[in-house]
Each structure stands twice: as structure tokens, then as C-alpha cells.
């Protein structure tokens, strides 16, 4: 059983979103990091870059595969988790905490309505 926090929204492509004061934090789920295996490299956008819902915004490389990251929402990148440059294994160790990828100022809050609830995401990964 994978950890699926109740206070987050989820994309079918296995990214999670936490929203606070109009800013969204994005990472990948416990399920996704487990499927990838040991993560060895993370490529993320730069601060100030615009991302669009469902478009690629980065890459995660593990010992098993290279996977694109898809934006669950649109907006402007406010912060990038630079700790992942030297320690990409943080994604495996703490996918909902220290392993976050980026924070984004929301361009269209209504896009959050299209994301999965914790229950719906759990059904998808069952």
C-alpha cells in the first residue's frame, strides 16, 4: 500500500499538487517513485518559466527508466527544489516532503477541479 495523503490533489500521470495561498507545490507520488526505483537525476524548469497543464516540465531519471514530468496545472514557476541537484534520492526518501519539485503561481484555479481526489487516485493505482 502506497502513501496517498488526504490533503493533496493528483494527476493521472502521478504528480501531486498541494495548494496554499494561490501557490501550488508539485511533486511525484509515492507510487510513482516506487515504480521508477532509485532516482539518480532530476531536470526541472527555471524560476520564472511558464508551464502549461499537461505539458512536459521536467525529467526524472532512475536506474530503471527516464520519465517525463507533466504539469498538472498551468502557471509560473516560483521556486525550484535545488536540493534535488545534489540529492535526487530525496524523491525516493520523502516524495511528499523534501522531494518536492517546484512551486507554481496558479494561472487558472479552475484547473484544480480536474485533478483526482485521493480516493480516485487510490483506485487508479490499485
N, C-alpha and C positions, 0 to 999 in steps of 0.2 A: 504494500500500500504506500502510495506516494503522498507527501505533504501537499495539501491544497488549501492554503489559508482562506478563511471565510470572508475576509475584508478586501479581496482583490477581484479584478475582472481579468478574463482570459481570452486570448485569441486562439482560434483553431490551430494556428501554426505554433502554438506552445509558448508564446510570450505572455507575461503577466503585466498588469498595469495597476499601479496604486496612485490615486489622485488625492492631492491635498492642496487647498488654496489655489486652484487653477493650474497647478503643475503636476504632471504625471511622471512617475518613475517607472522605468521599463526594465525587465529582465527576462530570463527564461525560466520555465518551471522546473520543479524537482524532477518530474517525469522526463523532460527534455534533456536535462543534464545527465540523468542516469542512462538514457538511450544513447547519448553521444559517447559516454565513457570519459576518460581523463582528458580534460580540455587543456590544450597546450598553447593556444594563441587566440586572441580576440581582436578583431578590427572594428572600430567604431567610428561614427561620423565626428566632425569637429563641432565645437561650440559655435552657435550662430547659424548652423546649417539647417535648411528646411527639410523635413521629412514628410512624406505623404502616406496616408493609410494604404496598407497592403503593398507598398514598395519596399525594396531591399534597403536596409540602412546599415548593414554590417555583416560580418562573417565570424563564425566560430569554428575553430579547427580543433579536432580531437585526435586521439590516436586511431580512431575508427573511421572518421569522415570529416569532410568540410561542409558546413551547413550555412546557408544564408539566413540572416535575421530579417524578419518582415515587420514593418511598422504597424502596430495595432491601431494607431491613431495618427492624425496629422498635426504638425506643429513645428516650433523652432527649438532646436537643441539648446538647452540652457547650461547643462553640465554633463561631463563625460567622466566615467569612473576610471581615472588614470591608474589606479592601483592594479587594474587588470593587465596593464602592460607588463609589469614585472611579476605578477602573481595571478595568471589566468585560472589557476586552480581554485581561486575564491568562488568561481561559479559553481564548481562541484561541492565545495565545502559549505557554502551558505547562499544558495540561489536566490533567496528572498531577502537577504540582508546585505552583507559585504560584497556579494556577487552581482549587484545591480549593474546595468549598462549605462543608461543615460536618463536625464530628466528633460522633459519637453514641456514648453508652454502650449496649452491646448489651442488649436486653431478652430476646432468645431466640437464643442462639448457634446453635441448630439451623437457623435461617433461612438461615444462610450456605451450608448444604448445597444449597439450592435454586437458588443463583446459578450462572451459567455459568462454565466454565473458560475460560482464554484461547483454547484451541483451539475450543471450542464457539462462543465469541463471534466468532472469526475466520470460522468457517463462516457464521454469521448475516449478517455484513457483506460476504461475498464476492459 
